């Protein structure tokens, strides 16, 4: 299902401030084949994990390119899904490889939104002269939204900023961390701690209404920032930092061997190119 918190500040006042702080969870069936985050693409310029599910190989849920393109996806909670719909993960990988700006890409996606089960897609560009993040959800407005204001945002499995209890709880924790002055390593660790918060946020009538058709135990499990259910749950944590000097830190903590007690953490560092 997934959850994303991010602070967007396209023109930070301090040279030590961040243009983007993003913390995200990927929730998925534990045994779904995937590749952990690494560089790929024509010149190894894209960094993301990759889905390796048969028929959906090469899709992703979150990624960034050295040219400053970033995309992140969450599913929209709905009781009935179309098993023959197109794979949503390609919405991320296609944006990272295509030569379209974020708003133009999302307008193109919006014209084809009916081909997919419910999703939310963030697409951004981080460049020397302008940073931009746009949002489109195929269960919401027919037009993409340009996030023009600096601020802190949350996206779960409803539309952007829908105040589910889990989103409000996680956003409060996220805000308290990003409001402090922390060294990069400390900031990453604090955000990973938030992403692994298993506190249940029930009852939540809004989430339960949207998830009609799901079992009560499953909806309870899905009410946590970090989801834990039999054979399904949070299996990847990702933190991305982009600072005022074009430095990117990408940290991924991923589950090993379908075992919630086994994890591997890896960090990547690079400078945005032009």
Rosetta blueprint (number, residue, H / E / L):
1 X L
2 X L
3 X E
4 X E
5 X E
6 X E
7 X E
8 X E
9 X L
10 X L
11 X L
12 X L
13 X L
14 X L
15 X L
16 X L
17 X L
18 X E
19 X E
20 X E
21 X E
22 X E
23 X E
24 X E
25 X E
26 X E
27 X E
28 X E
29 X E
30 X L
31 X L
32 X L
33 X L
34 X E
35 X E
36 X E
37 X E
38 X E
39 X E
40 X E
41 X L
42 X L
43 X L
44 X L
45 X L
46 X E
47 X E
48 X E
49 X E
50 X E
51 X E
52 X L
53 X L
54 X L
55 X L
56 X L
57 X L
58 X L
59 X L
60 X L
61 X L
62 X E
63 X E
64 X E
65 X E
66 X L
67 X L
68 X L
69 X E
70 X E
71 X E
72 X E
73 X E
74 X E
75 X E
76 X L
77 X L
78 X L
79 X L
80 X L
81 X L
82 X L
83 X L
84 X L
85 X L
86 X L
87 X L
88 X L
89 X L
90 X H
91 X H
92 X H
93 X H
94 X H
95 X H
96 X H
97 X H
98 X L
99 X L
100 X L
101 X L
102 X H
103 X H
104 X H
105 X H
106 X H
107 X H
108 X H
109 X H
110 X H
111 X H
112 X L
113 X H
114 X H
115 X H
116 X L
117 X L
118 X L
119 X E
120 X E
121 X E
122 X E
123 X E
124 X E
125 X E
126 X E
127 X L
128 X L
129 X L
130 X L
131 X E
132 X E
133 X E
134 X E
135 X E
136 X E
137 X E
138 X L
139 X L
140 X L
141 X L
142 X L
143 X L
144 X L
145 X E
146 X E
147 X L
148 X L
149 X L
150 X L
151 X E
152 X E
153 X E
154 X E
155 X E
156 X L
157 X L
158 X L
159 X L
160 X L
161 X L
162 X L
163 X L
164 X L
165 X H
166 X H
167 X H
168 X H
169 X H
170 X H
171 X H
172 X H
173 X H
174 X H
175 X H
176 X H
177 X H
178 X H
179 X L
180 X L
181 X L
182 X L
183 X L
184 X H
185 X H
186 X H
187 X H
188 X H
189 X H
190 X H
191 X H
192 X H
193 X H
194 X H
195 X H
196 X L
197 X L
198 X L
199 X L
200 X L
201 X L
202 X L
203 X L
204 X L
205 X H
206 X H
207 X H
208 X H
209 X H
210 X H
211 X L
212 X L
213 X L
214 X L
215 X L
216 X H
217 X H
218 X H
219 X H
220 X H
221 X H
222 X H
223 X L
224 X L
225 X L
226 X L
227 X L
228 X E
229 X E
230 X L
231 X L
232 X E
233 X E
234 X E
235 X E
236 X E
237 X E
238 X E
239 X E
240 X E
241 X E
242 X E
243 X E
244 X L
245 X L
246 X L
247 X E
248 X E
249 X E
250 X E
251 X E
252 X E
253 X E
254 X E
255 X E
256 X E
257 X L
258 X L
259 X E
260 X E
261 X E
262 X E
263 X E
264 X E
265 X E
266 X E
267 X E
268 X E
269 X E
270 X E
271 X E
272 X L
273 X L
274 X L
